[in-house]
Each structure stands twice: as structure tokens, then as C-alpha cells.
Amino acid sequence: MDDTVREQEMYEEMALTPEMIKSIRTLCATCLRHFVEAKAFKIALVPSADRSMDTCTVCQTRRGHDYVVMHR
């Protein structure tokens, strides 16, 4: 199965709204902790079939997972 199709099915399964899809960020553990400690955000891990890690969108140095990050 094509990765794009699998990713789309995963988003549909999570019932992500277009707003939530726009708010997906890749966060390393350090940057994730800053968002959690701020307590101003709702954070949910985006399930990934391969569990690969990408470059953090905040610090651009460490690697992390994809999260939906939305203001409360």
C-alpha cells in the first residue's frame, strides 16, 4: 500500500479535522516538554505505522515524533 494512502487512512481513523492537520508538528522530547509545561496546548501523538523520527520543527536540531498541537 502507498504511504500516502496509509497516512490518509490513519488521519481519517483519528477523525482529524483540517484545522488539526494544519497543526501537526514534529517535536523532539525537549520541545514537547516546553509545550506540555506551558499548559496552553492540547497535544496528541499522531499514530505512525513506521514510528520513524523526523527533524523537530521547533529547534531544527533534534529528532522527534508527530503531534497535533492546538491551543486550548
TORKOL-4160 file (C-alpha; in steps of 0.2 Angstrom, whole numbers, padded with zeros to 4 digits, m for minus):
72
<pt num="1" X="0000" Y="0000" Z="0000"/>
<pt num="2" X="0006" Y="0018" Z="m0004"/>
<pt num="3" X="0012" Y="0028" Z="0011"/>
<pt num="4" X="0001" Y="0042" Z="0006"/>
<pt num="5" X="m0014" Y="0032" Z="0006"/>
<pt num="6" X="m0009" Y="0024" Z="0023"/>
<pt num="7" X="m0006" Y="0041" Z="0030"/>
<pt num="8" X="m0023" Y="0047" Z="0024"/>
<pt num="9" X="m0032" Y="0032" Z="0031"/>
<pt num="10" X="m0024" Y="0035" Z="0048"/>
<pt num="11" X="m0029" Y="0053" Z="0048"/>
<pt num="12" X="m0047" Y="0048" Z="0044"/>
<pt num="13" X="m0047" Y="0035" Z="0058"/>
<pt num="14" X="m0041" Y="0048" Z="0070"/>
<pt num="15" X="m0055" Y="0059" Z="0064"/>
<pt num="16" X="m0043" Y="0074" Z="0062"/>
<pt num="17" X="m0051" Y="0090" Z="0056"/>
<pt num="18" X="m0042" Y="0101" Z="0043"/>
<pt num="19" X="m0038" Y="0113" Z="0057"/>
<pt num="20" X="m0030" Y="0098" Z="0067"/>
<pt num="21" X="m0020" Y="0093" Z="0051"/>
<pt num="22" X="m0013" Y="0110" Z="0049"/>
<pt num="23" X="m0007" Y="0110" Z="0067"/>
<pt num="24" X="0003" Y="0094" Z="0066"/>
<pt num="25" X="0021" Y="0097" Z="0072"/>
<pt num="26" X="0036" Y="0086" Z="0074"/>
<pt num="27" X="0043" Y="0088" Z="0091"/>
<pt num="28" X="0058" Y="0081" Z="0100"/>
<pt num="29" X="0056" Y="0077" Z="0118"/>
<pt num="30" X="0064" Y="0094" Z="0124"/>
<pt num="31" X="0052" Y="0105" Z="0114"/>
<pt num="32" X="0037" Y="0093" Z="0118"/>
<pt num="33" X="0041" Y="0096" Z="0136"/>
<pt num="34" X="0040" Y="0115" Z="0134"/>
<pt num="35" X="0023" Y="0114" Z="0125"/>
<pt num="36" X="0017" Y="0102" Z="0139"/>
<pt num="37" X="0023" Y="0113" Z="0153"/>
<pt num="38" X="0015" Y="0129" Z="0145"/>
<pt num="39" X="m0002" Y="0121" Z="0149"/>
<pt num="40" X="m0009" Y="0131" Z="0135"/>
<pt num="41" X="m0010" Y="0117" Z="0122"/>
<pt num="42" X="m0019" Y="0101" Z="0119"/>
<pt num="43" X="m0006" Y="0089" Z="0112"/>
<pt num="44" X="m0010" Y="0072" Z="0104"/>
<pt num="45" X="0003" Y="0060" Z="0097"/>
<pt num="46" X="m0001" Y="0056" Z="0078"/>
<pt num="47" X="0000" Y="0037" Z="0076"/>
<pt num="48" X="0013" Y="0032" Z="0064"/>
<pt num="49" X="0014" Y="0014" Z="0056"/>
<pt num="50" X="0033" Y="0015" Z="0054"/>
<pt num="51" X="0037" Y="0026" Z="0070"/>
<pt num="52" X="0051" Y="0035" Z="0061"/>
<pt num="53" X="0058" Y="0051" Z="0069"/>
<pt num="54" X="0060" Y="0067" Z="0059"/>
<pt num="55" X="0068" Y="0083" Z="0062"/>
<pt num="56" X="0060" Y="0094" Z="0076"/>
<pt num="57" X="0050" Y="0108" Z="0068"/>
<pt num="58" X="0054" Y="0120" Z="0083"/>
<pt num="59" X="0073" Y="0118" Z="0086"/>
<pt num="60" X="0078" Y="0110" Z="0070"/>
<pt num="61" X="0091" Y="0100" Z="0078"/>
<pt num="62" X="0084" Y="0085" Z="0087"/>
<pt num="63" X="0073" Y="0072" Z="0080"/>
<pt num="64" X="0055" Y="0068" Z="0086"/>
<pt num="65" X="0038" Y="0062" Z="0083"/>
<pt num="66" X="0022" Y="0070" Z="0075"/>
<pt num="67" X="0010" Y="0078" Z="0087"/>
<pt num="68" X="m0006" Y="0088" Z="0085"/>
<pt num="69" X="m0003" Y="0104" Z="0095"/>
<pt num="70" X="m0018" Y="0115" Z="0097"/>
<pt num="71" X="m0022" Y="0130" Z="0108"/>
<pt num="72" X="m0034" Y="0126" Z="0122"/>
